Amino acid sequence: MAQPIKITSKIRLSDFSPGYHDGLDKDKTRDKTTKLCFRIAELQQLLYANSAQSLIIVLQGMDTSGKDGVGKRVLEFVPPAGVETTNFKTPSSEELAHDFLWRAHKAVPRYGHIGVFNRSHYEDVLVVRVLELQPKSVWEKRYDQINGFEKILTENNYIVLKFFLHISKEEQAERLRARLEDPTKNWKFEESDLKMRAKWNEFQKAYEDAINHCSTPYAPWHIVPANHKWFRDYVVAKTMVEALESLKLKWPKPKVDISKIKIK
């Protein structure tokens, strides 16, 4: 059965095919994904009822890799109140006045909720590195700092699932063209997309290094082939269900003796 590629040793991204789909049937897999998404909603209710643990999904990838799309799909049946989403864009002046992890820790969800980091603290070893916003002597130290941050989270009852949505340069080109050709998608296109695309190789190297430095036993990276949206959504949803089910949560007992309560 299809699985995201859990990273436990040093990797090269060029060894992984963004178009991989395990030979699965598209329509049947979409049906399986829907069932998994319903299961995620059920498990989030259990998570909330206990309110002692939380799940954070970190979504990283090149422009058009599907960070918005996969978040929308896998959480489509979860009540909005059960999800806390943060989009990590260009840091504000307030955020720049703090250490780089300040805004990430501030975005950590409450127990019982699912947190979505659409981009994340990893931007500070990706965009910051590739665009040379900080010298190497600064961003290179951040790998260990990120590992320490994620260790704090996992030791305090957070599950951290990190997904690199791996698309090919050719597939990105197709998706960017779609934004130009479809009037309903024109608004998505930004000139900065082309600026980042021009540095494709530099970003691939930065992602590769981030995965290699920060895939730990307590917060491993998962490489998700993302050329096929239906397969991407399936493997992310499946991994989330497995992680939540591993908690073996049960419905908590009522705080009062309900056998003596009568509703008049």
N, C-alpha and C positions, 0 to 999 in steps of 0.2 A: 504494500500500500504506500502511496506517495507520502513523503515526509519532506519538510524543509531540511536543508543540509546543516546540521548542528556542528559548529566548529569546535574541535577539540585539539587541533594541531595547526601548525603554520600552513597557510594556504596561498595560492595565487588565484586571483579572480579569473584569469584567462583559462583556468582549468575547468570552469563551471559554465555550462550552457544556459544562457538566459531563456532559450526556447524550449527547454526540457519540460515535458508534461507527463512522463511516465506511461505513455501510451493510453491514457485514460480517455473515455468518451466524454465529450464536452457537455452534452445535455444531462447525462447521468450524473456527472460530477457536480453540475450546478444543483441538481436535486439533493445530492448529499450535502452540499454546502448549506442549503436552506435548512436542512435538519440540524446541522451543526450549529447554525445561528440561533435556532430555537433553543437548543441545548445551552448555549452561552447565556441566553436570557434567563433560563431556569437556574443556572448555576450562579448568576449574579444575584438573584433573589436570595439564595442560600448565603452567599457572601455577605449581603446586606443584613440578613437576619442575625448573623453571628457578629458582624462588625468587629472582627479581630484581625483580619488580614485584608490584603488588597493586591490587585494585579495591575501592573504597568506594562503597556505595550509601546515599544519604541519603534517608530517607523522611519527608516532612512532610505534614501535612494536618489538617483539623479532626477532632474525635472522630468515629469510625465511618467514616472515609474509607478504611480498609483497610490501614493500615500493617503490622499483624500478618499479615493475610491475604495480601498480595502477597509479603511476605518468605517466608512458608511455601510459597507456590505456586512461585515462580520458583527456589527453592533446594531443592525437594523431593528431587532426585536427587543433590545434592552431599553427600558424606560429611560428617557433623557436624564432624569434625576439620578440615575445610577452610573452615569458616565461623566468624567471630568476631562475635557480635551484642552490641550495647550498647543498652539502653533508657535514654534520658535522661529521668529523672523529676525530682522536686523535689531540688535539690542537697543533699547531706549537709553536716554541719557541717565536715567535712574539705574538701569541695569549695568551700564558701563561704570557706574560709580561704586560697584560691588565686585567681589570676586566672580569669576565666570560661572560658578556653580550655584550662585545665589538664586538666580531665576529658575533654575531647574528644581532646587529643593523646595522653593516656594510653590511650585506646580505639582508637587507630589500629592496624589489624591488621598482623601480621607479613607479610613478603614471601611470596608464594605462596598467601595466603589471600584470601577475600572477606570484607570487613567490612560489616556492616549497622548503620547508625545509625538506630534506631527513635526518631524525634525526634532532635535533635542540638544542636550549638552554636547553631543558629538560634533555639532557645527563648529565648536571651538578647536577641533583638530582636523576639520575638513575645509570649510570656506576660509576660515582664518589662516589656515596653512597655505592653501592654493592661491589665494589672493594676496598673500603676504601682508596680512593685517597686523601680524605680530611676528617677531623674529623666532627662529627655530628654538632658541634658548628658552623661550616662553612656552610655546605650544607643545614642545616635546615633553615637558614635565607633566603635562595634563593627562597623559595616558594613565599614569599611576594615581593621579588625583581622582580621575573618573572611576578607576577600579575601587578606590577607597570609598567613594560616594556610594557606589552600587553595593558594596559590601555592607555598609551601614543600613541601606534599605533592606537587603535580604535578611540581615540579622534582626530586623524589626518587623518581620512578618509581611514583607512585600515580595511578590514574585515579579521578576523583571524579565520580560521576553523582548529580545531585540531582533528586529527583522530588517535585513538588508534586501530591498526589493531590486533584484538584479535584472536590468534590461540591457538590450544591445543598443549600440549607437544607431543602427539601422532602424530599429523599432522606435527609438526616440524621434528620429527624423519623421517617420510616418505620423506619429502623434502630434508633433509640432505642425506638420502640414495640415492635419485635420483642424487644428485650432485656427489656421488661416483661412481654410476653405469653408468651414461651417460657421454661419453667422451666430449661432447660439454658443459657439466656443471662442469667438473672436476676443471676448473680454479676458480670457485666460492667458492670451499671448502677451509676453513682455519682452522687450529687447534684451533684458538681462538673461533670458533663456539662452540666447545665442552666445552671449558673452561666456556663460558657464559651459556651453557645449564646445566652444573653441578650446577649452581646457579639459577636454574629456580624459585624456591620458593622465593628466596630473590628478584629477579627481579619482580615477580608478586606483592609482597608487596610494592616495590618501585614504580611501576606503579600505583598501587591502591592509595598510598598516594599522588602521584603527581596529579592524577586526582581529588582526593578529596580536596586537598589544592588549586588547580589552575583551577577548572571549575567555571568560573565566568559568570555573566549575559552578559558581553560584549565579552567574549572569552571562551565559554563553550567547554568542551571536548565532543567528540562523540565516543562511543565505536562501532566499526564495526566488526561484526562476519566475520572472515577471513579464515576459513577453506575451504570455497568454493570461489575460485577466481572470478568467474563470479558474485556472489552475492556481494562480497566485492567491486568490481568495480562499480556495479550498484548503491549501496547506496552512495558511495563517489561522483559519477558523479551527482546523483540526488540532493544531498545536495549542491553541487557547483552551479548547475543551479538555485536552489531556492534562494541561497544567492545573486547571480548576478542579478537575475530578481527582487529581492527586492529593488535594487537600482533605478529601474524604469528609466533607462537611455534612452535618446533620441538622435538622431543624431544632433550634434551641427549645428547651422546656419553658412553658409560661411562667412568669414571675409571680403569679397568684394561683390559687387553687380554683380553676375554672369550673370544677364540678359543682361548686356551691353558688355559682353565679346564675341568676335567672334574669332574662330580659323581659320586662313587662311592656 
